[in-house]
Amino acid sequence: MAQEKRVALVLGAIKGIGKAIGIDLARRGIRTALNYFDWEESLPAMRTDFEAIGTPYAVFRNDLTDCDAAGRLVRDTVRHFGRLDILINNIERGGWPVVHGPYQPAQWDLEFNTTLRAKQWVFASALPYLKAGGCGCAINFSSVAALVGRSGPASLVFNDGYTAAQRGIGALTEIWARTAAPEVRVNEIMLGLVETRHGPETRGWGLLTPEQRQALIDHTLVGRIGRLKDVTRAVWFILSESPYMTGSVLRLDGGYVLGGESVAPMPPGVV
């Protein structure tokens, strides 16, 4: 299908990863529906950036912890563009231990309602439209917190509830891949430390000491924080270069999960 005919719904599009994905898709000629809720002060800059590209786009503001709002967002997108082909399920809340300290019930509920429940209801609302096009694609975003939890240098970054919610995303990805097939592919990008998510452009990073920051980088095999371009390239790979891939997890963490453990030299053996 020609790119100019495709429509992508991008969640969390006001800034950071969501905005970068939306801009990359728009530059490729894909029309974008961009949802946001917080960070209203970033809206003028977002509009300016998308206007400069020239590809048709629409901006919606919805609190997706409201299940009715999830359905409304999808219907508004289809009403505006006439179709829906791609869902970028980039919505989450995560409280850094160094920011929030011990959990309070409200913070726990906010993280689960945003990270899991909102993803569920947006996908459920979008699925009939994704199927209708015959070659739909949904990408869930998760975190390596699902694998490492509150451990090692990430003890100050990933909280308990955030970790549990991230594990839940993996289950949803597999279930949705089965229920959406064959018309829709569903995959997951599991992020490590990225500049605008658990990285230098976040509040939590600024509360870490230089030593704590370096410990996180040293735990990452490639020795750096992920960049927005790393994420947009991964998204485009799933959308355009991997038609046989569904129900899979692409771990984009620079080797964080494997870090912290060295490989001993090969012993000479005895034979």
TAKA-V733317 format. One record per residue. RES is the residue in one small letter. SS is DSSP state (@ for helix, = for strand, . for the rest). PHI is phi in whole degrees, 0 to 359 (999 if undefined). D_CENTER is the distance of its C-alpha to the mean C-alpha in whole Angstrom. Layout:
# TAKA-V733317
RES/SS/PHI/D_CENTER, RES/SS/PHI/D_CENTER
This chain:
# TAKA-V733317
m/./999/25, a/./300/25, q/@/300/22, e/@/293/24, k/@/268/24, r/./277/20, v/=/230/18, a/=/243/14, l/=/259/13, v/=/245/10, l/./270/9, g/./63/9, a/./268/11, i/./290/13, k/./195/12, g/@/61/10, i/@/298/7, g/@/299/7, k/@/296/11, a/@/299/11, i/@/295/10, g/@/302/12, i/@/296/15, d/@/298/15, l/@/294/15, a/@/297/18, r/@/296/20, r/./271/20, g/./92/21, i/./272/19, r/=/288/19, t/=/232/16, a/=/256/16, l/=/244/14, n/=/256/14, y/=/211/14, f/./222/16, d/./267/16, w/./61/17, e/@/303/20, e/@/295/22, s/@/270/19, l/@/296/20, p/@/302/23, a/@/295/21, m/@/297/18, r/@/298/21, t/@/301/23, d/@/295/21, f/@/285/20, e/@/298/24, a/@/295/25, i/@/284/23, g/./96/25, t/./287/23, p/./305/23, y/=/212/20, a/=/218/20, v/=/245/19, f/=/232/18, r/=/243/18, n/./215/17, d/./272/17, l/./281/15, t/./287/16, d/./271/19, c/@/300/19, d/@/295/22, a/@/293/20, a/@/299/17, g/@/295/20, r/@/297/21, l/@/300/18, v/@/296/18, r/@/297/22, d/@/295/22, t/@/297/20, v/@/292/22, r/@/297/25, h/@/284/24, f/@/254/23, g/./90/25, r/./194/22, l/./210/19, d/./243/17, i/=/225/14, l/=/240/11, i/=/259/7, n/=/274/6, n/./254/4, i/./217/6, e/./195/8, r/./227/11, g/./216/12, g/./269/16, w/./296/17, p/@/304/20, v/@/290/22, v/@/266/21, h/@/264/22, g/./68/24, p/./300/25, y/./295/23, q/./248/25, p/@/306/24, a/@/295/23, q/@/292/20, w/@/303/19, d/@/296/19, l/@/298/17, e/@/294/14, f/@/289/15, n/@/295/15, t/@/276/12, t/@/287/10, l/@/251/12, r/@/296/15, a/@/297/13, k/@/302/10, q/@/300/14, w/@/284/16, v/@/294/14, f/@/298/14, a/@/300/17, s/@/288/18, a/@/279/17, l/@/305/18, p/@/301/22, y/@/285/21, l/@/298/19, k/@/293/22, a/@/299/24, g/@/283/23, g/./87/24, c/./214/21, g/=/283/18, c/=/211/14, a/=/236/11, i/=/235/8, n/=/270/6, f/=/254/3, s/=/222/6, s/=/228/8, v/./294/12, a/@/306/13, a/@/300/13, l/@/256/16, v/@/257/18, g/./58/17, r/./272/20, s/./215/22, g/@/55/23, p/@/300/22, a/@/283/19, s/@/300/21, l/@/269/21, v/./250/17, f/./257/15, n/./267/17, d/@/299/19, g/@/294/17, y/@/300/14, t/@/300/14, a/@/297/16, a/@/295/13, q/@/295/11, r/@/297/14, g/@/296/14, i/@/300/11, g/@/301/12, a/@/295/15, l/@/296/14, t/@/303/13, e/@/292/16, i/@/297/18, w/@/294/16, a/@/300/17, r/@/290/20, t/@/286/21, a/@/270/19, a/./293/21, p/./266/23, e/./286/22, v/=/231/18, r/=/264/16, v/=/234/13, n/=/225/11, e/=/226/8, i/=/251/7, m/=/261/8, l/=/270/7, g/./269/11, l/./276/12, v/=/240/11, e/./309/13, t/./258/11, r/=/222/10, h/./65/12, g/./231/14, p/./299/17, e/./264/16, t/./237/16, r/@/299/18, g/@/298/18, w/@/300/19, g/@/292/22, l/@/269/23, l/./278/23, t/./284/27, p/@/305/27, e/@/293/28, q/@/292/25, r/@/296/22, q/@/295/24, a/@/298/24, l/@/293/20, i/@/292/21, d/@/296/24, h/./283/22, t/./264/19, l/./303/21, v/./280/21, g/./75/22, r/./204/19, i/./277/16, g/=/293/13, r/./253/13, l/@/300/11, k/@/295/13, d/@/301/12, v/@/287/9, t/@/296/11, r/@/295/13, a/@/295/11, v/@/299/10, w/@/293/13, f/@/301/15, i/@/295/13, l/@/290/14, s/@/241/18, e/./243/19, s/./222/18, p/./293/20, y/./263/21, m/./252/18, t/./207/16, g/./71/16, s/./254/14, v/=/243/12, l/=/261/11, r/=/271/12, l/=/247/11, d/./228/13, g/./62/16, g/./87/18, y/./300/17, v/./299/18, l/./273/21, g/./289/22, g/./85/25, e/./235/27, s/./272/30, v/./258/31, a/./292/35, p/./301/38, m/./294/39, p/./290/42, p/./289/46, g/./80/46, v/./237/50, v/./239/51
